[in-house]
Amino acid sequence: MIKILKYSLVSCLLMVGFISCEDEDKARFPEHAEIEKGAIFRTVDNGGIINRTDIAGSTYTVTGELVSQGDVANVSVLVQFVDRTTDGDPTTPDDNSTGPSLVETADVSTFTTNANGLPEKTFNIPIISALASLGLDVSLVDGGDEFVFLIEITMVDGRVFNLENTGASLTGELFFASPLAYTGLVVCLLPEPPSGDWVLNLIDTYGDGWQGSQVVATIDGVETPYIVPDFWGATNVGGNFGDPAYTNVTHTVNVPVGTSTLTFSYVAGDWPSEVEFTIFAPSGNVVATGGPSPVPGEIVLNLCNE
């Protein structure tokens, strides 16, 4: 870094007859007044189970707070349906994808002030309302399909901020946490979980194991954590950095006949961007995937093919 700065300074001195460093900076960066100021809808919470066996009782929720440098008029939620059904042929998905379509618009006056002193709003979107907005028949929805909920912010002066015109530094950066798009997976919940051997395939893409991350299986209230051993820590099992013991581990979770409840949850540790996992039901079907950087909390299982 020191060498780079030194060479940059020399370059500027050599070019003094043609253009100064100050002039170069002026040409490169826009004036503060030229930078467009708008608003973001920073995520406070989001989620919801879209149960194919109970669409009428399924709701997706998005809660966010407004951070703005101007007057906001309203915030809208639009919905888009992504058809992932393949009819047995993964190369030819159905063509029922549609949207986006408006579901709800909330005037900024309906927002409440939260503990951060910012306007906050919770959108509770019934899936039947999303279907009605899209003009989509429920018979076209299957397990593995997705509903994507999009946020649009309209300013008093008429400008609109959405996923298409908001930069990745705002939608993807952790502090701003303003993705402006939230995906709900369609799953099927069964009265009882399938019994037998469930398989967890846990991956660390860097090669040194999971530093604190866990996938926790809870069977009728009894929790069992599963991990990729930590090369640097107490769970070191020997071998070399990058060995399969620290990169790709398989665990078997036996679910006895008569089990009432089964859940899997992800607990985030250090370096979650290296964490990936796949969960297989006893049938061999993939019922959940996660990562990199899985969302902490309960892992939604898609049991529509069980």
C-alpha positions in Angstrom: 0.0 0.0 0.0 2.9 2.4 0.8 4.5 1.8 -2.5 1.2 2.4 -4.4 0.7 5.7 -2.6 4.3 6.7 -3.3 4.0 5.9 -7.0 0.6 7.8 -7.2 2.3 10.9 -5.7 5.1 10.7 -8.2 2.7 10.3 -11.1 0.8 13.4 -10.1 4.1 15.4 -9.8 5.2 14.3 -13.2 1.9 15.3 -14.8 1.8 18.7 -13.2 2.4 20.4 -16.5 -0.7 18.7 -18.0 -3.2 18.3 -15.1 -3.0 18.6 -11.4 -4.0 15.8 -9.0 -6.7 18.2 -7.7 -8.1 18.6 -11.2 -8.0 14.9 -11.8 -10.0 14.4 -8.6 -12.5 16.9 -9.7 -13.0 15.2 -13.0 -13.4 11.8 -11.4 -15.9 12.5 -8.6 -19.2 14.3 -9.0 -19.9 17.3 -6.9 -21.9 16.6 -3.7 -24.9 18.5 -5.1 -24.9 16.2 -8.2 -25.3 13.0 -6.2 -29.0 12.0 -6.2 -30.5 11.8 -2.7 -33.4 9.5 -2.1 -34.6 6.8 0.4 -34.1 3.2 1.3 -36.4 0.8 3.1 -34.0 -0.9 5.6 -35.1 -4.4 6.6 -36.1 -4.9 10.2 -37.7 -8.3 9.7 -39.1 -10.5 7.0 -40.4 -14.0 6.4 -43.3 -16.3 6.4 -44.2 -19.9 5.4 -46.1 -20.2 2.1 -47.8 -23.6 2.6 -49.1 -25.2 -0.5 -51.5 -27.3 1.6 -52.9 -24.1 3.2 -52.6 -21.2 0.8 -55.5 -19.4 2.4 -53.7 -19.4 5.7 -50.3 -18.4 4.3 -48.9 -14.9 4.8 -45.6 -13.2 4.0 -44.4 -10.3 6.2 -41.9 -7.5 5.5 -41.1 -4.9 8.2 -38.8 -2.1 7.4 -37.8 1.5 8.4 -37.4 4.4 6.1 -34.0 6.2 5.8 -34.4 9.2 3.5 -32.8 12.4 2.4 -36.0 13.8 1.0 -39.8 13.7 1.4 -41.3 10.2 0.9 -44.8 10.0 -0.4 -45.5 6.3 -0.1 -44.1 2.8 -0.2 -45.5 0.0 -2.3 -45.2 -3.8 -2.4 -45.3 -5.6 -5.7 -45.3 -9.4 -6.2 -43.8 -11.5 -8.8 -44.4 -15.3 -9.2 -41.4 -17.5 -10.3 -42.5 -20.9 -11.6 -39.9 -23.5 -10.7 -42.0 -26.5 -11.6 -40.3 -28.8 -14.1 -42.9 -31.6 -14.7 -40.0 -34.1 -14.3 -37.8 -32.4 -16.9 -35.4 -29.9 -15.2 -34.4 -28.4 -18.5 -38.0 -27.3 -19.4 -39.6 -25.4 -16.6 -43.3 -24.4 -16.9 -44.0 -20.9 -18.2 -46.4 -19.6 -15.6 -44.1 -17.0 -14.1 -45.7 -13.7 -14.0 -45.6 -10.2 -12.5 -44.6 -8.0 -11.0 -48.0 -6.7 -9.9 -49.0 -4.2 -7.2 -50.3 -5.7 -4.0 -50.4 -2.7 -1.5 -49.4 0.9 -1.2 -49.0 2.6 2.2 -48.9 6.4 2.6 -46.0 7.5 4.7 -48.5 8.9 7.2 -49.4 5.3 8.2 -45.9 4.6 9.3 -45.1 4.6 13.0 -41.9 5.9 14.7 -39.7 3.1 15.9 -37.0 3.0 18.6 -34.5 4.4 16.1 -36.6 7.5 15.6 -37.4 6.4 12.0 -40.7 5.7 10.2 -41.4 2.0 10.3 -44.1 -0.1 8.5 -45.1 -3.8 8.6 -46.6 -5.2 5.4 -48.6 -8.4 5.9 -49.3 -9.9 2.5 -51.8 -12.8 2.4 -50.8 -15.1 -0.4 -54.4 -15.2 -1.7 -54.1 -11.4 -2.2 -50.8 -11.9 -4.1 -52.5 -14.5 -6.3 -55.4 -12.2 -6.9 -53.1 -9.3 -7.8 -51.3 -11.6 -10.3 -54.5 -13.1 -11.7 -52.9 -16.5 -11.0 -54.9 -19.6 -10.2 -53.7 -21.5 -7.2 -53.6 -24.8 -9.2 -50.6 -23.4 -11.0 -48.6 -23.1 -7.8 -46.5 -26.0 -6.6 -43.8 -26.8 -4.1 -40.5 -25.1 -5.0 -42.1 -22.2 -6.7 -41.3 -18.7 -5.4 -43.2 -15.5 -4.7 -40.8 -12.4 -4.8 -42.0 -9.3 -3.0 -40.6 -6.1 -4.4 -40.4 -2.7 -2.6 -40.9 0.6 -4.4 -40.4 4.0 -2.7 -42.1 7.0 -4.3 -40.9 10.5 -3.3 -43.1 13.5 -3.1 -41.4 14.9 -6.2 -42.4 11.8 -8.2 -39.1 10.0 -8.2 -39.3 6.2 -7.6 -36.6 4.1 -6.0 -36.7 0.3 -6.5 -34.4 -2.7 -7.2 -33.8 -1.5 -10.8 -32.3 1.8 -9.9 -30.7 1.3 -6.5 -27.1 0.3 -6.4 -25.6 -2.9 -4.9 -23.9 -0.8 -2.1 -27.4 -0.2 -0.7 -29.2 -3.4 -1.5 -26.4 -5.8 -0.6 -24.4 -4.0 2.1 -25.1 -5.3 5.6 -25.5 -1.9 7.3 -28.1 -0.7 4.9 -29.8 -4.1 4.6 -32.2 -2.8 1.9 -32.5 -5.6 -0.7 -35.9 -4.2 -1.9 -36.7 -7.8 -2.9 -37.8 -10.7 -0.6 -38.3 -14.3 -1.7 -40.9 -16.7 -0.2 -40.5 -20.3 -1.1 -43.6 -22.5 -1.6 -43.5 -25.6 0.6 -45.7 -28.3 1.9 -46.2 -28.9 5.6 -47.2 -32.4 6.6 -49.0 -33.6 9.8 -46.1 -35.8 10.7 -42.5 -35.7 9.4 -41.4 -38.7 7.3 -39.6 -41.2 9.5 -36.2 -42.7 8.6 -32.7 -41.4 7.9 -32.5 -37.8 7.0 -29.1 -36.7 5.6 -27.3 -33.4 6.1 -24.5 -32.5 3.7 -22.6 -29.6 5.3 -19.9 -27.7 3.3 -17.2 -25.2 4.1 -16.0 -23.6 0.9 -12.8 -22.2 2.4 -11.5 -25.5 3.8 -11.1 -24.9 7.5 -14.5 -26.0 8.9 -17.3 -24.0 10.6 -16.2 -21.6 13.2 -19.4 -21.7 15.4 -22.0 -22.3 12.7 -24.4 -25.2 13.3 -27.4 -26.9 11.8 -29.6 -28.0 14.7 -32.0 -30.9 14.3 -34.9 -30.8 16.9 -36.9 -34.0 17.2 -39.9 -33.7 19.5 -38.1 -31.0 21.5 -34.7 -32.7 21.7 -32.0 -30.6 20.0 -28.9 -32.0 18.3 -26.3 -29.7 16.7 -24.4 -30.8 13.6 -21.2 -29.1 12.3 -18.2 -29.2 10.0 -15.3 -29.6 12.5 -13.2 -26.4 13.0 -9.6 -26.9 11.9 -8.5 -24.1 14.2 -10.6 -24.9 17.3 -11.5 -27.5 19.8 -13.4 -29.7 17.3 -10.2 -30.3 15.2 -10.2 -34.0 14.2 -6.7 -34.1 12.7 -5.7 -34.1 9.1 -4.8 -31.2 6.9 -6.4 -27.9 6.0 -8.7 -28.5 3.1 -9.2 -32.2 3.8 -12.8 -33.5 3.4 -13.2 -33.5 7.2 -13.1 -29.7 7.1 -14.8 -29.1 3.7 -17.6 -31.6 3.1 -19.2 -33.5 5.9 -22.3 -35.8 5.9 -24.4 -36.4 9.0 -27.3 -38.9 9.3 -30.3 -37.9 11.5 -32.6 -40.7 12.3 -36.2 -39.7 12.8 -38.2 -42.5 14.6 -41.6 -43.7 13.5 -44.2 -41.7 15.4 -42.2 -38.5 15.7 -44.6 -35.5 16.1 -42.3 -32.6 15.3 -39.1 -32.2 13.4 -37.3 -28.9 12.6 -33.9 -27.9 11.4 -32.4 -24.5 12.3 -29.3 -22.7 11.2 -27.1 -21.0 13.9 -24.6 -18.5 12.4 -21.0 -18.4 13.6 -17.9 -16.7 12.1 -17.4 -16.5 8.4 -21.0 -17.5 7.4 -20.1 -16.6 3.7 -18.2 -20.0 3.6 -21.2 -22.0 4.9 -23.5 -24.1 2.6 -25.7 -27.1 3.3 -28.2 -29.4 1.7 -30.9 -31.5 3.6 -32.2 -34.7 2.1 -35.4 -36.5 3.3 -35.4 -40.3 3.8 -36.9 -40.5 0.2 -33.7 -39.0 -1.1 -35.4 -35.8 -2.2 -33.7 -32.4 -1.5 -36.0 -30.6 0.9 -33.8 -27.6 1.8 -30.6 -25.8 0.8 -28.8 -22.9 2.3 -25.8 -20.7 1.8 -23.5 -19.0 1.2 -24.5 -16.9 4.3 -27.7 -18.8 5.2 -30.4 -16.9 7.0 -30.2 -17.8 10.7 -33.3 -19.4 12.2 -35.6 -22.3 11.2 -34.9 -23.9 7.9 -38.1 -24.2 5.8 -38.5 -27.7 4.5 -40.2 -28.3 1.1 -42.0 -31.6 1.6 -44.3 -31.4 -1.3 -42.9 -34.5 -3.0 -42.9 -36.6 0.2 
